[in-house]
Amino acid sequence: MTITPDRRNTLLLAVCQALYLTSASLLSVTAPLVGLDLALDKSLATLPIAAQHAGIMVVTMPASQFMRRFGRRAGFQIGALFGCLGAAILAFAVVERDFTLFNLGAFVIGWFNGFAVFYRFAAADTALPEDRARAISWVLAGGIAAAFAGPELAKYSKDLLLPTLFAGCYVAQMGVLLMSAAVVSFVDIPRLSAAERKHSGRPLMVILRQPDCLVAVTMAVVSYAIMALLMAATPIAMAADQFVFADAATVIQWHLIGMYAPAFVTGHLIRRFGAASVMIAGILLNMACAGLGVSGHGFVNYWGALLLVGVGWNFMFVAATAILTGTHTAAERAKVQGFNDFLIFATVAAAALASGGLLHWVGWQAVNLGMVPPLVLALLAALWLRRQRSAAVSL
């Protein structure tokens, strides 16, 4: 059977997504513990995770504009080289026991992630409008491999450079990022035409005022922020409850399964029930996560809460991304997608940093309860969008 160019790109981008998330999950499960060991102020243990998201934040808009001019493939390859540099800094910082340098390495890793977050949009570039949600879902499904590879790689490489614990993780991370640079070289997405590069379309604020766009951005920001709030604090909270590193790695592993396994069906659910309804289902799952998180400190509480927030994130984020791709033209996509991801990771950086302070000064319950206000906002936005769409259909 002949594989069409758009499906070939989707497959390659799914592999790239798997490698990107293998790197990201390895950092997620190790960086809070390294931060807890190196930081003099233990409330700053999640600062490396916040630094990573800050790195994404500062790169997303320049990365989007770079790829608008030079193409997706060139941008993704440059991003992978940034990632290798960041991983090298992380390994050196652990050996030198330098917390400031470790945060710098996480920040530079964020530059790679700032390019890689556009894999999902790249899949939508060549898909037919009715297939965009499915293409986005299939790329995100690459994270299922990362759910196993990232935490397992962390477990098996943490002792690689003994007596320095965890330094070997970041050497292994460099290998993952080099593989990403190799795979992405086979991606072939047509660059914008000269006319599309010359004209940038409508002003950004005009595009953002569209109901669909406004809700899509809100949903993406909330889904990522609450997920970061919970995930950044989890390894530290579990260590405080006397769980071993392997337990925390297993919880993060199931969290990633929750994030990416539904991607095989999320696109179909969106086509069947509508994006707004899928987002509402995701919000309700996240509220259930908060309830489970505050109910106890057992392994099942951590495991179940992280699994639920993963599935909830998938429903909210995939639906939001699918909606966003329909609110702009090809000429407008760089500024809209860049601004969307800038706003996401600015909020995520703040959430990741706040999670450490909340956990240290108030406790695990406060981290979970901190999810509720933004989820209520997201629920109101999704209900409003569904009402707007129903009214439009009835006209």
Residue pairs with C-beta under 8 A, 6 or more apart in sequence:
3 11
5 126
5 188
6 126
6 127
6 128
6 131
6 135
8 188
9 122
9 123
9 126
9 187
9 188
9 189
10 123
10 127
10 135
10 138
10 139
11 138
12 183
12 184
12 186
12 187
13 119
13 120
13 122
13 123
13 139
13 142
13 187
14 138
14 139
14 141
14 142
15 142
15 183
16 76
16 116
16 119
16 142
16 180
16 183
16 184
16 187
17 116
17 119
17 120
17 139
17 140
17 141
17 142
17 143
17 146
18 142
18 143
18 144
18 145
18 146
18 149
19 146
19 176
19 177
19 179
19 180
19 183
20 112
20 113
20 116
20 119
20 146
20 180
21 142
21 143
21 146
21 147
21 150
21 256
21 260
22 145
22 146
22 149
22 150
22 153
22 176
23 83
23 87
23 109
23 112
23 150
23 173
23 176
23 177
23 180
24 113
24 146
24 150
25 146
25 147
25 149
25 150
25 151
25 154
25 252
25 253
25 256
26 150
26 151
26 153
26 154
26 169
26 172
26 173
26 176
27 48
27 49
27 52
27 90
27 106
27 109
27 173
28 49
28 150
28 231
28 232
28 235
28 252
29 150
29 151
29 154
29 235
29 248
29 249
29 252
30 154
30 158
30 166
30 169
31 48
31 49
31 52
31 102
31 106
32 45
32 46
32 48
32 49
32 232
32 233
32 235
32 236
32 356
33 45
33 166
33 235
33 236
33 239
33 245
33 248
34 48
34 94
34 102
34 166
35 44
35 45
35 46
35 47
35 48
35 49
35 99
35 102
35 356
36 42
36 45
36 236
36 239
38 97
38 98
38 99
38 102
39 45
39 47
39 99
40 99
42 360
43 356
43 357
43 360
43 361
44 356
45 236
45 356
45 360
46 232
46 233
46 236
46 352
46 353
46 355
46 356
46 359
47 103
47 353
47 356
48 102
48 103
48 106
49 106
49 228
49 232
49 352
49 353
50 232
50 349
50 350
50 352
50 353
50 356
51 103
51 104
51 106
51 107
51 110
51 349
52 106
52 107
52 109
52 110
52 113
52 352
53 110
53 228
53 345
53 348
53 349
53 352
54 107
54 110
54 345
54 346
54 349
55 86
55 106
55 107
55 108
55 109
55 110
55 111
55 113
55 114
56 110
56 111
56 113
56 114
56 117
56 341
56 345
56 348
56 349
57 110
57 114
57 342
57 345
57 346
57 348
57 349
58 110
58 111
58 114
59 110
59 111
59 114
59 115
60 114
60 117
60 338
60 341
60 342
60 345
61 335
61 338
61 339
61 341
61 342
62 338
63 75
63 79
63 114
63 115
63 118
63 338
64 118
64 333
64 334
64 335
64 337
64 338
64 341
65 334
65 335
65 338
66 74
66 75
66 78
67 74
67 75
67 115
67 118
67 334
68 192
68 197
68 333
68 334
69 197
70 191
71 189
71 191
72 118
72 122
72 125
72 187
72 189
73 184
73 185
73 187
73 188
73 189
75 115
75 118
76 115
76 116
76 118
76 119
76 122
76 180
76 184
76 187
77 181
77 184
77 185
78 115
79 111
79 112
79 113
79 114
79 115
79 116
80 112
80 115
80 177
80 178
80 180
80 181
80 184
81 181
82 108
82 109
82 111
82 112
82 115
83 108
83 109
83 111
83 112
83 113
83 173
83 177
83 180
84 174
84 177
84 178
84 181
85 108
86 105
86 106
86 107
86 108
86 109
86 110
86 111
86 112
87 105
87 109
87 170
87 171
87 173
87 174
87 177
88 105
88 170
88 174
89 101
89 102
89 104
89 105
89 108
90 102
90 105
90 106
90 109
90 170
90 173
91 105
91 161
91 167
91 168
91 170
91 171
91 174
92 101
92 105
93 99
93 101
93 102
93 104
93 105
94 102
94 164
94 165
94 166
94 167
94 170
95 161
95 164
95 167
105 170
110 345
112 177
114 341
114 345
116 180
117 341
117 345
118 337
118 341
119 139
120 136
120 139
120 140
120 321
121 321
121 325
121 333
121 337
122 139
122 187
122 189
123 135
123 136
123 138
123 139
124 132
124 135
124 136
124 321
124 325
125 189
125 190
125 330
125 333
126 189
126 190
127 134
127 135
129 326
130 271
132 322
132 325
132 326
133 266
133 267
133 270
133 271
133 275
133 318
133 319
133 322
134 267
134 268
134 271
135 267
136 267
136 318
136 321
136 322
136 325
137 263
137 264
137 265
137 266
137 267
137 318
138 263
138 264
138 267
140 259
140 260
140 263
140 266
140 314
140 317
140 318
141 260
141 261
141 263
141 264
142 260
143 256
143 259
143 260
143 263
144 256
144 257
144 260
144 261
144 263
146 256
146 260
147 253
147 254
147 255
147 256
147 257
147 259
147 260
147 261
148 253
150 252
150 253
150 256
151 249
151 250
151 252
151 253
151 256
152 249
152 253
153 169
153 172
153 173
153 176
154 169
154 249
155 245
155 246
155 249
157 168
157 169
157 171
157 172
158 165
158 166
158 168
158 169
158 245
159 165
159 168
160 167
160 168
160 169
160 171
160 172
161 167
161 168
161 171
192 330
192 331
196 330
196 331
197 331
199 331
200 331
200 332
200 334
200 335
201 207
201 328
201 329
201 331
201 332
202 332
204 335
204 336
204 339
207 213
207 327
207 328
207 332
207 336
208 214
208 217
208 336
208 339
210 327
211 384
211 385
211 388
212 323
212 324
212 326
212 327
212 385
213 323
213 324
213 327
213 328
213 336
214 381
215 276
215 320
215 323
215 381
215 382
215 384
215 385
216 320
216 321
216 323
216 324
216 327
216 340
217 320
217 324
217 340
217 343
218 377
218 378
218 381
219 279
219 316
219 317
219 319
219 320
219 323
219 378
219 381
219 382
220 316
220 317
220 320
220 321
220 324
220 340
220 344
221 343
221 344
221 347
222 316
222 374
222 375
222 377
222 378
223 282
223 286
223 312
223 313
223 316
223 317
223 320
223 378
224 313
224 317
224 344
224 345
224 347
224 348
225 344
225 347
225 348
225 350
225 351
225 374
226 286
226 309
226 313
226 351
226 370
226 371
226 374
226 375
227 259
227 309
227 310
227 313
228 348
228 351
228 352
228 355
229 351
229 352
229 354
229 355
229 358
229 367
229 370
229 371
230 289
230 293
230 305
230 306
230 309
230 355
230 367
230 368
230 371
231 252
231 255
231 306
231 309
232 351
232 352
232 355
232 356
233 355
233 356
233 358
233 359
233 364
233 367
234 248
234 251
234 252
234 255
234 302
234 306
235 245
235 248
235 252
236 356
236 359
237 297
237 302
237 359
237 364
237 367
238 247
238 248
238 251
238 302
239 245
239 248
241 297
243 299
243 302
247 299
250 303
251 299
251 302
251 303
251 306
252 306
254 303
254 306
254 307
254 310
255 306
255 307
255 309
255 310
256 310
257 307
257 310
258 306
258 307
258 308
258 309
258 310
258 311
258 313
258 314
259 310
259 311
259 313
259 314
260 310
260 314
262 311
262 314
262 315
263 314
263 318
266 278
266 314
266 315
266 318
266 319
267 318
267 322
269 278
269 315
270 278
270 318
270 319
270 322
274 386
274 389
275 319
275 320
275 322
275 323
275 385
276 319
276 382
276 383
276 385
276 386
276 389
277 386
278 315
278 318
278 319
279 315
279 316
279 319
279 320
279 378
279 382
279 385
280 379
280 382
280 383
280 386
281 315
282 311
282 312
282 313
282 314
282 315
282 316
282 317
282 319
283 312
283 316
283 375
283 378
283 379
283 382
284 312
285 308
285 309
285 311
285 312
285 315
286 308
286 309
286 312
286 313
286 316
286 371
286 375
287 371
287 372
287 375
288 308
289 304
289 305
289 306
289 308
289 309
289 312
289 368
289 371
290 305
290 368
290 369
290 371
290 372
290 375
292 301
292 304
292 305
292 308
293 301
293 302
293 305
293 364
293 365
293 367
293 368
294 364
294 365
294 368
294 369
295 301
297 364
305 368
309 371
316 378
324 336
324 337
324 340
325 333
327 336
328 336
328 337
354 370
355 367
355 370
358 366
358 367
358 370
359 366
359 367
